Amino acid sequence: MNLNKATLSEQIYGILRNDILTQEIKPGEKLTLKSLQERFGVSSTPIREALTRLTEDGLVLYYSNIGVNVIELNETDLKDLYQFMGDLDSLAILYTSRHPNQKAVLKELEENIQKTTVICEKKALSHPEILKWKELSDRFHLIFYDYCDNVRLTRAAEKQRSQLTIYSNQYETAPQIQLDIEKYHVSIYEAYRKGDYELAARYMREHLAESLTFALRYLK
């Protein structure tokens, strides 16, 4: 594999992260330094750097001088994860409600809903359209973190969201699930637009609770 030597660790990190999030590399799979060196044709240094970043993301468990195991979540782990993300996302909504530029927040949320709605109205989505839908769906949540003005909250959510994405990537390709998710996003947006921030936060927790049922269905 040809890699730009100036950014070896960055490229390796990006490739492995994508492989883990899309389950090209399966949960629980072991990655050894030797196998990764053979795959990328590089020394151990950039690989170690990439693995360190993946460990920080919460995507792998790193064992020094041995390699890593991709995280593998059981039913209890998923319940804890989705409940926690529901709480974090809800808190991000409440913090965002204090932001001085609410017009900017509403503008981004509205544009996100509009773009997603256009995609969901299609009877069948191409692969690029599915990827775009996922991007917009994730972005809806991240808008609140952009405006919450709390670095600690944002950092706490980043690691959890990476783990959640491993499973959401598997069920979010189903058209009916996409519609269900979109309905929740619209409800959250409408409540927020009307200034009922507590209701928007409640809808967000309910949204993650429903998403948990999709993840558990996939896990089984």
C-alpha positions as CSV (number, residue, x, y, z in Angstrom):
1,M,0.0,0.0,0.0
2,N,1.4,3.4,-1.0
3,L,1.3,6.0,1.7
4,N,2.6,9.6,2.0
5,K,5.6,9.2,4.2
6,A,5.1,12.7,5.7
7,T,1.8,11.7,7.3
8,L,2.1,7.9,7.8
9,S,0.6,7.7,11.2
10,E,-2.3,10.0,10.2
11,Q,-3.1,7.9,7.2
12,I,-2.8,4.6,9.0
13,Y,-5.0,6.0,11.8
14,G,-7.7,7.1,9.3
15,I,-7.7,3.8,7.4
16,L,-7.9,1.7,10.5
17,R,-10.5,3.9,12.1
18,N,-12.7,3.7,9.1
19,D,-12.3,-0.1,8.9
20,I,-13.3,-0.4,12.6
21,L,-16.3,1.9,12.3
22,T,-17.6,0.1,9.2
23,Q,-16.7,-3.3,10.7
24,E,-14.3,-4.2,7.9
25,I,-12.3,-5.0,11.0
26,K,-14.7,-6.8,13.3
27,P,-15.4,-6.1,17.0
28,G,-13.0,-8.2,19.1
29,E,-10.6,-8.8,16.2
30,K,-6.9,-8.8,17.2
31,L,-4.5,-6.5,15.3
32,T,-0.8,-7.3,15.8
33,L,2.1,-5.0,15.0
34,K,3.5,-7.6,12.7
35,S,0.2,-7.9,10.7
36,L,-0.1,-4.2,10.4
37,Q,3.5,-3.7,9.4
38,E,2.9,-6.3,6.6
39,R,-0.3,-4.6,5.5
40,F,1.1,-1.0,5.3
41,G,4.8,-1.8,4.6
42,V,6.1,0.5,7.3
43,S,8.0,0.4,10.5
44,S,6.3,0.0,13.9
45,T,6.6,3.7,14.9
46,P,3.8,5.2,12.8
47,I,1.7,2.1,13.5
48,R,2.1,2.6,17.3
49,E,1.2,6.3,16.9
50,A,-2.0,5.3,15.0
51,L,-2.9,2.7,17.6
52,T,-2.4,5.2,20.4
53,R,-4.9,7.5,18.8
54,L,-7.4,4.7,18.3
55,T,-7.0,3.8,22.0
56,E,-7.8,7.4,22.9
57,D,-10.9,7.2,20.7
58,G,-12.0,4.2,22.7
59,L,-12.0,2.0,19.6
60,V,-9.3,-0.5,20.6
61,L,-7.7,-1.9,23.7
62,Y,-3.9,-1.5,23.4
63,Y,-1.5,-4.0,24.8
64,S,2.1,-2.7,24.6
65,N,4.5,-4.7,22.4
66,I,1.7,-7.1,21.4
67,G,-1.0,-5.2,19.5
68,V,-4.6,-4.3,20.0
69,N,-8.0,-5.8,20.2
70,V,-10.9,-3.9,18.6
71,I,-13.5,-3.2,21.3
72,E,-16.4,-5.6,21.5
73,L,-19.6,-4.5,23.3
74,N,-22.2,-6.8,24.8
75,E,-25.8,-5.9,25.5
76,T,-25.1,-4.3,28.9
77,D,-22.3,-2.2,27.3
78,L,-24.7,-1.0,24.6
79,K,-27.4,-0.1,27.0
80,D,-24.9,2.0,29.1
81,L,-23.5,3.6,26.0
82,Y,-26.8,4.7,24.4
83,Q,-28.2,5.9,27.7
84,F,-25.0,7.9,28.4
85,M,-25.0,9.4,24.9
86,G,-28.7,10.3,25.3
87,D,-27.8,12.2,28.5
88,L,-24.7,13.9,27.0
89,D,-26.6,15.0,23.8
90,S,-29.5,16.2,26.0
91,L,-27.1,18.2,28.1
92,A,-25.5,19.7,24.9
93,I,-29.0,20.9,23.9
94,L,-29.5,22.6,27.2
95,Y,-26.1,24.2,27.1
96,T,-26.6,25.3,23.5
97,S,-29.9,27.1,24.6
98,R,-27.7,29.6,26.5
99,H,-25.6,30.5,23.4
100,P,-26.0,34.2,22.5
101,N,-26.4,33.5,18.8
102,Q,-29.6,31.4,18.6
103,K,-30.2,32.5,15.0
104,A,-27.0,30.7,13.9
105,V,-28.0,27.6,15.8
106,L,-31.5,27.5,14.3
107,K,-30.2,28.2,10.8
108,E,-27.8,25.2,11.0
109,L,-30.5,22.9,12.4
110,E,-33.0,23.9,9.8
111,E,-30.6,23.4,6.9
112,N,-29.6,20.0,8.2
113,I,-33.3,19.0,8.5
114,Q,-34.0,20.3,5.0
115,K,-31.1,18.4,3.4
116,T,-31.9,15.2,5.2
117,T,-35.6,15.4,4.2
118,V,-34.7,15.7,0.6
119,I,-32.7,12.5,0.8
120,C,-35.3,10.6,2.8
121,E,-38.0,11.4,0.2
122,K,-36.3,9.2,-2.3
123,K,-37.6,5.6,-2.7
124,A,-34.1,4.1,-2.9
125,L,-30.8,5.6,-2.0
126,S,-27.5,5.0,-3.7
127,H,-24.4,4.2,-1.7
128,P,-23.2,7.8,-1.9
129,E,-26.6,9.0,-0.8
130,I,-26.6,6.7,2.2
131,L,-23.2,8.0,3.2
132,K,-24.5,11.6,2.9
133,W,-27.5,10.7,5.0
134,K,-25.3,9.3,7.7
135,E,-23.1,12.4,7.6
136,L,-26.1,14.7,8.0
137,S,-27.6,12.5,10.7
138,D,-24.4,12.7,12.7
139,R,-24.1,16.4,12.0
140,F,-27.5,17.1,13.5
141,H,-26.2,15.9,16.9
142,L,-22.8,17.6,16.5
143,I,-24.4,21.0,15.9
144,F,-25.4,21.2,19.6
145,Y,-21.8,20.4,20.6
146,D,-20.5,23.2,18.4
147,Y,-22.6,25.7,20.3
148,C,-22.6,24.3,23.8
149,D,-19.4,26.1,24.7
150,N,-18.2,23.3,27.0
151,V,-15.0,21.6,25.9
152,R,-15.3,18.9,28.6
153,L,-18.7,17.9,27.5
154,T,-17.6,17.7,23.9
155,R,-14.6,15.6,24.6
156,A,-16.6,13.2,26.7
157,A,-19.0,12.7,23.9
158,E,-16.4,12.2,21.2
159,K,-15.1,9.0,22.6
160,Q,-18.6,7.6,23.2
161,R,-19.8,8.6,19.8
162,S,-16.9,6.7,18.2
163,Q,-18.0,3.5,19.9
164,L,-21.6,4.1,19.1
165,T,-20.8,4.6,15.4
166,I,-19.5,1.0,15.1
167,Y,-23.1,-0.2,15.6
168,S,-25.1,2.7,14.1
169,N,-23.3,2.2,10.8
170,Q,-24.9,-1.3,10.6
171,Y,-28.5,-0.4,11.1
172,E,-28.7,3.1,9.7
173,T,-28.8,1.8,6.1
174,A,-32.4,0.5,6.6
175,P,-34.9,3.0,5.0
176,Q,-37.5,2.7,7.7
177,I,-34.9,3.3,10.4
178,Q,-33.7,6.3,8.6
179,L,-37.2,7.7,8.5
180,D,-37.7,6.9,12.2
181,I,-34.4,8.8,13.0
182,E,-35.5,11.7,10.8
183,K,-38.8,12.0,12.6
184,Y,-37.0,12.3,15.9
185,H,-34.6,14.9,14.5
186,V,-37.6,17.0,13.3
187,S,-39.3,16.7,16.7
188,I,-36.1,17.8,18.5
189,Y,-35.7,20.7,16.0
190,E,-39.3,21.9,16.3
191,A,-39.2,21.8,20.1
192,Y,-35.9,23.7,20.1
193,R,-37.2,26.2,17.6
194,K,-40.2,26.9,19.9
195,G,-37.9,27.5,22.8
196,D,-39.0,24.4,24.7
197,Y,-35.5,23.2,25.4
198,E,-36.4,20.7,28.1
199,L,-38.8,19.0,25.6
200,A,-36.0,19.0,23.0
201,A,-33.7,17.3,25.5
202,R,-36.3,14.8,26.4
203,Y,-36.9,13.9,22.7
204,M,-33.2,13.5,22.3
205,R,-33.0,10.9,25.2
206,E,-36.0,9.1,23.7
207,H,-34.3,9.2,20.3
208,L,-31.2,7.5,21.7
209,A,-33.4,5.0,23.6
210,E,-35.1,4.0,20.3
211,S,-31.7,3.8,18.5
212,L,-30.6,1.4,21.3
213,T,-33.4,-1.0,20.2
214,F,-32.0,-1.0,16.7
215,A,-28.4,-1.6,17.9
216,L,-29.6,-4.5,20.1
217,R,-31.5,-6.0,17.2
218,Y,-28.3,-5.9,15.2
219,L,-26.2,-7.4,18.0
220,K,-28.5,-10.4,18.3
